Amino acid sequence: MVSRRGFLASTAATAAVAGIGVASGAAGASFIANQNVDTSTARRSLEFYGSHQMGIEADLQAVTNFVALDLKPGMDAAAMLRWMGLLTDDIRRLAAGEPILADPAPELAIGAARFSAYVGFGPSLFQKLGLQSMQPAGFGELPAFKVDQLKPEFSGGDVLIHVAADDPVVLSHGTRGLVRDSMPFATVRWTQSGFAHSPGMLPPGLTHRNLMGQVDGTANPILGSDDFSNLVWIEDGPQWIQGGTQLVFRRIAMQLDTWDQLGAPAKEEVIGRKLSNGAPLTGSKESDIPDLAARHPNGLKVIPDFAHIRRAAPAAEGERIFRRPFSYEAGISAQGSLDVGLLWTAYQRDLSTQFIPIQRRLDELDLLNKWTVPIGSAEFAIPGGVREGSIIAQALFS
């Protein structure tokens, strides 16, 4: 008797490569098609096929799961290709609001809700499979930073599956399917869950606020712009990474008990921006460019030397990143202290010339370090997008 996982591993990957669709989830699809405006979230979807993997160049979704996995012994390129074929077919279906092949809970596939998922590979995967020559330029393990207090349960990993959606049930169902179909190939190293504002809470274009009350994502490159492409998407190197990017993932714990004791003026000086609208201390609106040379009549700098935005300001051409931060809440202590923070992601062409120089300056003198502590860290190379008839990272493992 063929097991479900054996059936999936041997047939679904082949179907993905050949572009063979299996008609399933008709009941769920027809349910969505007949709904009124009350289910508009369910009907919103993101495109799966394209030059880039989905879910990066997109407005922030409401909920997310990061799942890092480690390869099982004996995995090779051929096994990776089978796994990626399976995930390709799964993600394509889930992005359309459909059940995956042989889904044990197809009734949960009630809509897309802007579901997205992409796959990335850590430096350890290239070492384990002898593919070091296929790593993109500038990619590798991050150096140690003074501010880091990293925990292994939040760090590293051979493979990352990053899942996001605008509905927690859609997210859970999709994550469950992707992880279940990964078990023949890998073991789960860690999972981390986060959230942002729900759909309809913020007008389009308004920046997300983190749990410190600060806008988070100001000065990001505009989605769809040439600036975004030049900073994020890789255009050269091995074929598999073209159209892809490099991800830095950081779990950053927030010390809200002491942060909440600061008054608004002190908080604004720590960041260098106004709490009310995210404008720099030298401006009136969030989009204003900080004037780092501005001084008060007494000669002191308006934006202090220790301010976060001064330390993060680019010191060289192209020394910028695209940030997509999700908040997390992991519990409350008996004393009422919240275990909260950011699941912070940065996307760039080359982490050695973009993220690392910025982080070195933040590590040297950023007063925000008193209230934010990185406790998890990982790096992943994100392959380019998927065309019809192909699978994720096909050129890397073929």
HUBEL-V641299 format. One record per pair of residues at least 4 apart in sequence whose ideal C-beta (glycine too) atoms are under 6 Angstrom apart, sorted by the first residue. I is the first residue (numbers start at 1). J is the second residue. If there is no record, write none. Layout:
i->(I,I)
j->(J,J)
This chain:
i->(2,2,4,5,7,8,8,9,9,12,12,12,13,13,13,15,15,16,16,16,16,17,17,19,19,22,24,25,25,25,25,25,28,28,32,32,35,41,41,41,42,42,44,45,46,46,46,46,48,48,48,49,49,50,51,51,52,52,53,53,54,55,55,55,56,57,60,60,61,61,61,61,62,62,62,63,63,63,64,64,64,65,65,65,66,66,67,67,68,68,68,68,69,69,69,69,70,70,70,70,71,71,71,71,72,75,77,80,81,83,84,84,84,85,86,87,88,88,90,90,90,90,91,91,93,93,94,94,95,97,97,98,99,99,99,100,108,113,113,113,113,114,115,115,115,116,117,118,119,119,120,120,120,120,121,121,121,122,122,122,123,123,124,125,126,126,126,134,135,136,136,136,137,138,138,138,139,139,142,145,146,147,147,148,149,149,150,150,151,153,154,154,154,154,155,155,155,156,157,157,160,161,163,163,165,165,166,182,192,194,194,194,194,195,196,196,197,197,202,207,207,207,208,208,209,210,210,210,210,211,211,212,212,214,215,216,217,218,218,220,220,221,221,221,221,221,228,229,231,232,232,232,234,234,234,237,239,240,240,240,240,242,243,243,244,244,244,245,245,246,246,246,247,247,247,248,248,248,248,249,249,250,250,250,251,251,252,252,252,252,252,253,253,253,254,254,254,255,255,256,256,257,259,262,262,264,268,268,269,270,270,271,272,272,272,272,272,272,273,273,274,277,278,279,279,279,279,279,280,280,281,281,282,282,282,282,283,290,290,292,292,294,295,295,296,303,303,306,306,308,308,311,311,311,312,314,314,315,319,321,321,321,321,322,323,324,325,325,326,328,328,329,330,331,332,333,346,348,348,350,351,352,355,359,362,368,383,383,386,386,390,393,394)
j->(6,7,102,184,11,12,181,82,184,86,89,101,82,85,86,20,89,85,88,89,391,85,391,388,389,101,99,29,98,99,106,109,109,110,42,111,39,113,166,199,111,113,114,112,54,58,114,116,54,92,95,386,388,385,243,385,243,385,118,385,116,116,118,164,347,223,196,208,114,164,165,166,166,196,198,168,171,195,164,194,326,163,175,193,162,192,161,191,157,160,189,190,159,186,188,189,158,186,187,189,75,128,158,186,186,79,397,397,397,185,391,392,393,391,181,91,391,392,100,177,178,181,95,117,98,100,115,174,115,111,112,109,103,106,109,177,173,165,166,167,170,166,165,170,174,164,163,162,161,392,160,247,380,382,125,159,381,157,158,380,140,141,158,158,131,132,135,238,139,237,241,381,237,350,351,352,246,381,379,363,363,363,369,374,373,375,155,377,375,190,190,251,375,376,376,377,378,378,189,378,380,178,174,175,170,171,199,186,343,326,327,328,343,327,208,326,201,202,206,215,217,218,216,217,215,214,216,327,342,327,340,254,259,271,278,325,323,278,286,322,323,225,227,228,231,322,232,233,320,245,322,347,241,244,349,241,395,383,393,395,396,384,384,385,382,383,384,347,382,348,351,381,347,380,382,346,351,355,379,345,378,344,374,377,375,376,341,342,344,372,374,341,373,375,340,341,372,259,371,260,338,337,371,266,267,275,274,275,304,367,368,308,281,303,307,308,309,310,278,280,279,286,286,283,284,285,286,288,288,290,302,303,290,291,294,302,288,303,309,303,310,302,299,301,300,307,310,365,367,366,368,361,362,366,358,319,320,319,357,346,348,354,355,347,346,345,342,344,343,341,343,340,339,339,338,337,355,354,355,354,355,356,359,363,366,372,392,393,390,392,394,397,398)
